[in-house]
């Protein structure tokens, strides 16, 4: 099962990590990425969009 990790910074400066394991939500989030970022994330690399860092872990 795949898990999409989203790391972001709160207004207070703390870093927060969200683990998304619902396949429907993962599919919706994958639409945010452009073609080059989509290739990177599918290869397991970290991708940064604005201030959020994303990584797809294949399981």
Protein Blocks (a to p, Z undefined) as FASTA:
>chain_A
ZZdddddddfkopacddddfbfklmmmmmmmpcfklmmmmmnopacdehjbccddddZZ
